[in-house]
Amino acid sequence: MADITIAAVLRAGIFSPNHIANDAAILHAVVAELRKRGCEVRVYSEEEFVDADIRDDVVLAMCRGARAIEKLQRLEDSGILVMNSGYGIENCIRMIMVRLLAQAGIPIPQSFVVETDVDVRKQLRKAEFGPCWVKKGDAPVHHLEDIARCRHAEEAQEILHEFFFRRISKAVVSRDVEGEKIRCYGIASSGIFHAFLPFRNSAGEEGAGQLSDDLLAEVRDICMKAADVLRVDVFGCDVALDPEGRCLLVNFDDWPSFAPIRKQAAKAIAKAVLARVRRSSSRRRLQ
């Protein structure tokens, strides 16, 4: 694989609130695995990537800035293998994601895309919203304050006012789902999927509970369908198991940090990259 050149693009720190080191660590781990396999890999910051003359065979992209996404899309349209797709990263902007998932019939909590300068209290009360989440809708998350859990409609309205004064024009308001949360990681192109129930024991130590075979199959199906709809290959997501036993997709991330399984994930992502390169080369030979 020594003839394969790869550009690996780190996520800008502004898009990794409280996760800068973890997000960088997974990409560097993937780069190390690819270099072990003979690939030539250059690592760029998101800012460097925007101005660089990219002529590589593959671009591995964790970036989320608008200019970087536009460049990824141009490279992808020119025939370069981009993973994750710039179109997929754009689809993960929350207001776009909610619409696409709902249209595809993916089970998600009831959600509204709203203007932040509009009074939504009557709308939320009519829908019988209690606790809910208000999330920045028109661009990727920059700050922890871009996502807030609210106890009721009045508090949600206060958060929307704050968003408006921070020049966030649109938000997504989603019903909070009570029940256990299942953390999931996947690589869609290779069918790799890992899910577990996070917990803390009496000593405060973190653990990972296993899912039953039936529940794992249902959660996997939901997450893989979402990845396909959003056009995202490397992903992480959270699925809530509500009191009625329904599985609802409550969060979806393009290329997460994979912190609990970073070593295994790095090897799996590297293998998935090379498998996609081989498939792409085979298709070109057949044309």
C-alpha positions in Angstrom: 0.0 0.0 0.0 3.1 2.3 -0.2 1.7 4.0 -3.3 -1.4 5.3 -1.4 -1.2 8.9 -0.2 -3.6 10.1 2.4 -4.4 13.5 3.9 -5.7 13.3 7.5 -7.5 16.4 8.7 -7.8 17.1 12.4 -10.9 18.7 13.9 -10.5 22.4 14.9 -10.5 22.9 18.6 -13.5 25.1 18.4 -15.6 22.1 17.3 -14.3 19.9 20.1 -15.6 21.4 23.4 -14.0 19.5 26.2 -12.8 16.8 23.7 -9.8 18.4 21.9 -7.3 15.8 23.1 -9.6 12.8 22.6 -10.7 13.9 19.1 -7.0 14.4 18.1 -6.0 11.0 19.6 -8.3 8.9 17.5 -7.1 10.5 14.2 -3.5 10.1 15.2 -4.1 6.5 16.1 -5.7 5.8 12.7 -2.7 7.6 11.0 -0.3 5.3 12.9 -2.1 2.2 11.8 -2.1 3.3 8.2 1.6 4.1 8.3 2.2 0.6 9.7 0.5 -0.7 6.5 2.8 1.3 4.3 0.6 4.3 3.5 2.1 7.8 3.2 0.0 10.1 5.4 0.2 13.8 6.0 -1.7 15.3 8.9 -3.2 18.8 8.5 -5.0 21.1 11.0 -8.4 22.2 9.7 -7.0 25.6 9.0 -4.0 24.2 7.0 -6.3 21.9 5.1 -8.5 24.8 3.8 -5.5 26.5 2.1 -3.5 23.3 1.1 -3.2 22.0 -2.4 -4.6 18.5 -1.8 -3.6 15.9 -4.4 -3.8 12.7 -2.3 -5.7 9.6 -3.1 -7.7 9.7 0.2 -8.8 12.4 2.7 -9.7 11.4 6.2 -11.8 14.2 7.6 -12.8 15.1 11.1 -13.2 18.8 10.2 -16.5 20.6 10.7 -16.0 24.2 9.6 -18.0 25.6 6.6 -15.0 26.3 4.4 -13.4 22.9 5.1 -16.7 21.1 4.4 -17.0 23.0 1.1 -13.5 21.9 0.1 -14.2 18.3 1.1 -17.2 18.3 -1.2 -15.2 19.7 -4.1 -12.5 17.0 -3.6 -15.2 14.3 -3.4 -16.8 15.6 -6.6 -13.4 15.4 -8.3 -13.1 11.7 -7.6 -11.0 11.7 -4.4 -12.1 9.3 -1.7 -13.2 11.4 1.3 -14.1 9.7 4.6 -16.2 11.0 6.2 -17.9 12.6 3.2 -18.2 16.4 3.3 -21.9 15.9 2.4 -22.3 13.6 5.3 -20.6 16.0 7.8 -23.0 18.8 6.5 -26.0 16.4 7.0 -25.0 16.2 10.7 -25.9 19.9 11.3 -28.8 19.3 13.6 -31.6 21.0 11.8 -30.7 19.1 8.6 -30.2 15.8 10.5 -33.5 15.9 12.2 -35.3 16.4 8.9 -33.5 13.7 7.1 -33.9 11.1 9.9 -37.6 11.9 10.3 -38.2 11.6 6.5 -36.5 8.2 6.5 -38.6 6.9 9.3 -35.7 6.6 11.8 -37.2 6.6 15.3 -36.2 9.8 17.0 -37.7 11.9 19.8 -40.4 14.4 18.8 -38.5 17.5 17.6 -39.2 20.9 16.3 -36.9 23.1 14.2 -37.5 26.7 15.5 -36.4 30.3 14.9 -34.7 31.5 18.1 -36.6 34.9 17.9 -40.0 33.2 18.1 -42.0 32.4 21.2 -42.5 28.6 21.1 -44.0 28.1 24.5 -47.5 27.6 23.2 -46.2 25.1 20.6 -44.4 23.1 23.3 -47.3 23.1 25.7 -49.7 22.0 22.9 -47.3 19.1 22.2 -47.2 18.4 26.0 -43.5 18.8 26.2 -42.1 18.6 29.7 -38.3 18.2 30.0 -36.6 18.8 26.7 -33.4 19.6 25.0 -32.6 22.8 23.1 -29.7 22.4 20.7 -28.0 24.7 18.2 -29.5 23.9 14.8 -27.8 25.9 12.1 -24.2 25.0 12.5 -21.9 22.5 14.4 -21.6 22.9 18.2 -18.9 25.3 19.3 -19.5 25.5 23.1 -21.1 23.3 25.8 -23.7 26.1 26.0 -24.9 25.2 22.5 -26.8 22.3 24.0 -29.1 22.7 27.1 -31.5 20.4 28.9 -34.6 22.3 30.0 -37.2 21.4 32.6 -40.2 23.0 30.9 -41.3 25.3 28.0 -40.5 28.5 29.9 -36.9 27.4 30.4 -36.6 26.3 26.8 -37.8 29.8 25.8 -35.1 31.4 27.9 -32.4 29.3 26.2 -33.8 30.3 22.8 -33.5 33.9 23.8 -29.9 33.3 24.8 -29.2 31.6 21.4 -30.8 34.6 19.6 -28.5 37.1 21.4 -25.5 34.8 20.5 -26.6 35.1 16.9 -27.7 31.5 16.6 -30.7 31.8 14.3 -32.2 28.3 14.4 -32.5 25.6 17.1 -33.9 22.1 17.5 -36.1 21.5 20.5 -36.5 17.7 21.2 -38.5 15.9 23.8 -36.3 14.4 26.6 -36.4 10.6 26.7 -36.3 9.0 30.1 -34.7 5.6 30.3 -31.3 4.0 29.7 -28.9 5.4 27.1 -27.0 3.0 24.9 -23.7 4.3 23.5 -22.8 3.1 20.0 -19.9 3.3 17.6 -19.8 2.1 14.0 -18.0 2.0 10.7 -20.8 1.7 8.1 -18.7 0.6 5.1 -17.3 -2.4 6.9 -20.4 -3.3 9.0 -18.5 -2.9 12.3 -20.7 -2.0 15.2 -20.1 -1.8 19.0 -22.7 -0.8 21.6 -22.9 -0.9 25.4 -24.8 0.4 28.4 -22.5 2.8 30.3 -22.8 2.7 34.1 -21.0 3.5 37.3 -20.6 1.0 40.1 -20.9 1.8 43.9 -17.2 2.9 43.9 -17.8 5.4 41.1 -15.9 3.4 38.5 -17.2 3.4 34.9 -18.4 0.1 33.3 -20.0 -1.2 30.2 -23.0 -3.4 30.3 -23.8 -5.8 27.5 -27.0 -5.8 25.5 -29.2 -8.8 24.7 -28.8 -10.2 21.2 -32.3 -8.9 20.2 -31.7 -5.4 21.6 -28.3 -5.2 20.0 -29.8 -6.2 16.6 -32.5 -3.5 16.9 -30.0 -0.8 17.9 -27.6 -1.8 15.2 -30.3 -1.6 12.6 -31.4 1.9 13.7 -27.8 3.3 13.8 -26.7 1.7 10.5 -29.8 3.0 8.7 -29.1 6.5 10.1 -25.5 6.4 8.9 -26.7 5.4 5.5 -29.4 8.2 5.4 -26.8 10.8 6.6 -24.0 9.5 4.3 -21.6 9.1 7.3 -19.2 6.2 7.4 -17.4 6.6 10.7 -19.9 7.5 13.4 -21.0 7.4 17.1 -24.5 7.7 18.4 -26.7 7.4 21.5 -29.9 5.4 21.5 -32.4 5.8 24.4 -34.5 2.9 25.6 -37.7 4.6 26.8 -40.0 3.3 29.5 -42.2 1.6 26.9 -39.3 -0.4 25.5 -38.9 1.6 22.3 -35.5 2.5 21.0 -35.0 6.1 19.9 -32.0 7.6 18.3 -31.2 10.7 20.4 -27.8 11.7 19.2 -25.6 11.1 16.1 -21.9 12.2 15.7 -19.7 12.2 12.6 -16.4 10.6 13.6 -16.4 10.7 17.4 -13.4 10.2 19.7 -14.0 6.4 20.2 -12.4 7.0 23.7 -13.6 3.7 25.3 -12.4 1.6 22.4 -9.9 3.8 20.7 -7.2 1.1 20.0 -9.7 -1.3 18.4 -11.4 1.5 16.5 -8.2 2.8 15.0 -7.3 -0.6 13.6 -10.9 -1.1 12.3 -11.0 2.4 10.6 -7.6 1.9 9.0 -8.8 -1.5 7.6 -12.0 0.2 6.4 -10.0 2.9 4.6 -7.9 0.4 2.7 -10.9 -1.7 1.9 -12.7 1.3 0.4 -9.5 2.1 -1.6 -9.4 -1.4 -3.0 -13.1 -1.3 -4.0 -12.7 2.1 -5.6 -9.6 0.9 -7.6 -11.5 -2.2 -8.7 -14.5 -0.1 -10.0 -12.1 2.1 -12.0 -10.5 -0.9 -13.6 -13.9 -2.2 -14.7 -14.9 1.1 -16.3 
